[in-house]
Amino acid sequence: MDALSKLELLKETYPARSEIDKILGKLLAISLSQYRLRLKRYEQDMREFDRRYEMNSENFYQRFEAGELGDEIDFFEWSSLYELRQDILNKIHQLELAV
């Protein structure tokens, strides 16, 4: 059963819209909590790179994208962490608006 079918089933099972809103609110809150935990892990990893290379992640990312830093494997990992963090921040923002 796909997600839309499951939502329709909820709609039929709980005709009171407030009940569905509570259920969806709880699911969104769980997702938000999981994203915040993931964000915390990414930020810990990024702080390690910040210390190792004595540069904050935002400055690093701008310089890396401009081609100023070379192609060390650490830089690709750091860049990926930065991008994942940005994506998570966007998702957290969207979820916070919905909750």
PyMOL commands that set and color helices and strands:
alter all, ss='L'
color gray80, all
select helices_A, chain A and resi 3-13+17-53+57-65+73-98
alter helices_A, ss='H'
color red, helices_A
deselect
rebuild
show_as cartoon
